[in-house]
Amino acid sequence: MKKYFLKILFRFQNFKNKIINKTSYSLHKIAYFFIFIAFQLTAQQHQNFIIDNSAPYLINASTTGRTFSGGDTIFVASSRTKAIKFQQLVGIAEAPIVVININGQVKINDPQSWGGITFENCQYIKISGAGHPNFRYGFELGGYNCGLAFSELSSDCEAEQIKIAHDGFFGIFAKKDFGGNPPVPYPVFNNLIIHDCFIENVSEGMYIGETKSPGMEFKNLKIYDNVIRNTKRESIQVANAVENVEIYNNTMINAGLENINYQTNNLQIGDNSVVNAYNNIIIQAPSFGIISLGKGGSNFTNNYIANSQGMFIDNRMFTDTLKPITISSNYFRAMNGPQVVRNMNELNPIYINNNTYNTNIPFYNNDSGNLTNFSLDNNSFSGIHQITFKDALHNNYALSDDTPLELKGLGAASGPEFFDILPTPQQIVIDSTMLTDQVIGGSVVSPLYLFDEQETDVLSNQHPVSTSWKPFWSWNQETAPYHVVIDLGEEYHITEIYLHDMHNTYEFTVEYGSENNWNELFVDSCSSFNTWKTHITNVDTRYLRLSMYENVFAAVNEIILFGYSNTVTEITNEQENPIDPTIQEDSINVPNLLDQYEIDIFDIYGKKVVSNISKFIDKKSNKVFEGSKFNLLKKGCYIALYKNKIDGSSKTVKFYKK
């Protein structure tokens, strides 16, 4: 278990983000790092299922032949390009069913399907794009109408680290339409959580709840740390969100691009809704930055609203006249309407205080007809800093370094979209020199047939046609079991193994390790016909063994491996020391052109322990020396991060300090 824990630390998403983007990596994400580790450890005790391109569109008990339950994990392979609809998956509150990408980013933009990924009548579900450390958003979704949907009577769902970029109507969709006439008691979507997502170029960024009231009610809704930009209509629209609604630390930019009447605002709180909206950045809309049509009991605090007509307040069918609407401590910059705040709500108490605006226009316009239901206090005309971002061109909406302290906590944490932490898995081509047939007397049908069509494109679902390996004509107790050993030549991290299953239903076993120390990696039942069987793996090895333990008719006729070289630079002891020759030191090899690199050392928890050691490089021996500072490193595993100062690229090397 300890060994597996360390692998998780090296392999998965949030460890990477802590290292490279620590300045923009918020505390709740660092906490999620440890939650993710705990999930990986406990997931081993539950059922896992892999969706690759051969899996069906509908994923349910009928199409998969299995019943999913709380704690199960559904891995979506990076090779998947077709849309997916999950139906009637139900986890439990303490252990949701998790859908997560693996071995890279999953890109689904299926013009033949309504949505990229849809959850229909599902409960206690979490979809996460945190499955690979090279990608902030492990899913990139699209369809002819929607990117990600929670439809029908779904509830208790969470979405994180999803990118949606398509020209369909919805980014993220959550509702069931009743046309204003829902059954009684009203259906409830509880605990919808959407965070750390990126949405662009759609009509509606997030469409939560139907716009007719009454309708399905949303309770305990949280939307935070998302970036939504360049939408034809609203960035975020909610309706019938009746209880405990929080929308915070989002960045919403450039809404209402189609200029359709009543669809040109940025954040819209619709009828029969409450909200606590705070710390959002809301920039650029033809009409209002925020439009509040809810029933009262709403707070709008510490938001940055720019390049719009400000804020609009009104009421609709459902109003709780005892609940106030509070607009406090917001920043209104570069307003382009006749006023900053326009009010047409004559029923709710309205408190507007401590706001700052920098456009020389009237701050408040009361069009409600009620002269007594509002109060204005301490709203000031003053300069406001123009917010900018680190690299919006490349989707990094972290705030620029010159952002003043009072604005630093606003908007989505964001950060770089791509990283260079782990190599991209590639096919490991197997040839005859790598195989050892351990069958006594030699196999009757050569194991070379397992690797004679390595050019087959498994990701495009091409099929090999050659025969299968057969160690013996029939099971022989004197010579069984039967083995073939693969020597990869060096240690690899194996990420995927594809078996092409032909016929018969007998077990085919894959093991890893070395002579007299073999560990089972997986057993395939070979229960399909002319089908690629995908096995997601997470193992470091030079040797694999293919075995038949029960029968000689496990008919596999091709095996394709994916992974990457896992060469580790070992520590050596050196007496030579350009800083302090009296101290014995460890060293690590570094690339040529040493003056191009900055090098930092991190422990396995992502904590930087040595900074900028480039100046301690011995250019003759290509060694890094750090004097007494480097010598103080405790015994154990570390990661060296090399940053190329010229082209911005980076690489990591693991090493062990003796």
C-alpha positions, 0 to 999 in steps of 0.5 A: 500500500505504501508503494502504491501511495508513492506512485500516486504522489508521482503520477497524478494531477494535483502534485504537478499543479502544486509544483509548477503553478503553486502561486495560482493553485488555491488551497481547496485544490491542494486539499483535493490532492490528498482527497484524490490520493485517498480515492485512488487507494480506496478505489482498489477495493471497488469495481473499475470499468474502462470506456474506450472507443469500442465501448457503447454510447449507452453505459448502463447495467444492460449494456455493460452487464454489470451494476455499478455502485458507490465507490466504483470508478469508470475510467475513460481512456484518452482514445475515446472520441465518441459521445457517452450517455450514462443512465441510472448510475447511482452511487452513495453520498459517502462514495460516489461513482467516479468517472475520470480520464486516464492516460491523457486528455479525453477529446469528445466532440461528436456532431452526431450526438446531442451531448458530449457526455450526458448523465441521465437519471443518475445520482451521487456521481462525480466526473473529474478531469484530474486523471493525468498530470499534463492536463488541467482539463482532462476532458474536452467535450462537445456535441451538436447541442451540449458539452456536459449534461445532467438530465432528467431526474439526476441529483447529487452530481459534481463536475471538475476540470472539464473543458467545453469548447464547441459551437453548440448551444449549451456548455453545461446543462442541468435540468428537466423541463416541466413547462411550469407545471411540475409534479407535486412535490416538486422534483429536487436536484440536490447538491450540484457542484461545478468547479474548475471548468473552462467553457467557451464559444457556446450559446449558454455557458451554464444553463441550470434549471428551466426558466419557467417557474415553478420547476425542478428545484435546485438546492445546495448548488455551488458554482466556483472557480470556473472560466466562461468566455465568449458566449453568445448569450449568458455566461451563467444562468440559473432559475428555480434555485431555491435554497443555499446557492453559491456562485463565487470566484468565477471569471466570466468574460465577453457574453451576449455576442449574438445581441439577442434581446434579453439574452445579452447579460453576463450572470443571470439569477432567474425567477424563484431563485436565491444566491450568494454571489461573491468574488466573481470577475464579470467583464464585457456584456452588451447589457448588464453584468448581473441581472437579478430576477429572483425571489429575494434573500440574495447577496452580491458581494465583492464582485468586479463588474466591468465594461457593461451597464452594471446591475439590474434588479427586478422581481418575477412570479415568485417573491418572498417580500420579507427577504432582502437583496443586498449589493455590497462592496462591489467594484463597478468599472467602465460602465457604459449605461445611463446608471450603475445600478437600475432597480425595478423591484418594488417588493423586496427590501434592497440594501446597496452599500460600500460599492465603488464605481469609476464612471461619472454617471448616476450610481442608482436609478429607481424605476420601481415606483416604490420610494421606500424599499431601498437604502443607499449608503457609502457608495463612492466614485473612485478610481478602480484598477483594471484587472488583467490576466497572466496569459489569456491568449493561452487560457491562463486567467490567473490574475497578473502579478501587479493586481492590487491586494484588494482584488487578488482574491477575485475570479477563478484560480486558473493557471496554465492549461498544459504541463510537461510533467509526464511523457506522453504514452507511446506505443512500445513496439515489440519485436522478435528479439524481445521474446523468450518462449519458455514453453518446454520444447517450444510452442506449437504456434509461435508467440511471435504471432502475438506481435506480428501486426504491431502497425495495427491502429488500435485507437482507430479500432483496426483489427489484426487478422493473424492466428493466435499463440498456442503453446500446446495442442491440448493441456498437458499437466507435465509441461503446463503452465505455459509462459512467454517473457517480454524483455523491454530492454529497459524499465518502462512505465506501462500505461495501457495493454490492449489484447485482441480477443478472438474466440473461446473463453479461457483466461489469459494472464499478464504478469510483471516482475522478473524471474522467480518474482512475478506479480499478477497484473491482470487476468483477461477472461477472453470472453469476447470475439474480434474485440480489443480488450483495454487494460489500464495499468500503472506499473514500472517494469522491464519484464512482462510475462504472458501466461496460460494457467488453465487452458491452451485455447485463450485465443489472443492474436495481437498485443499492443503496449503503451507507455514510456521509458522510466529511466532514473538517474541515480545518485553517486557520491562525489568528493569533488566540490567547487563550493566546499571541497571538504564536504562529500556530496551527492550529484545528479546528471543534467542536460547539456547547454547547462546555462539554459536551465534553472533547476529546482528540487522537490520532495515527493509531497511537492514541497520545494526544498532547493531553489535555482541551483543552476549556478552550482553546475560543474560544466565539465562533468555535467553534475549539479553541486549544492554545497552544504545546502544540497548535503542537508537533503535527507535520505529519500526520493526527490524530483529535479525540475529542469526549466529551459529559460529559452523556450519555456519547456520543462522536464523532471527527473526522479533521483534518490538521495543516499 
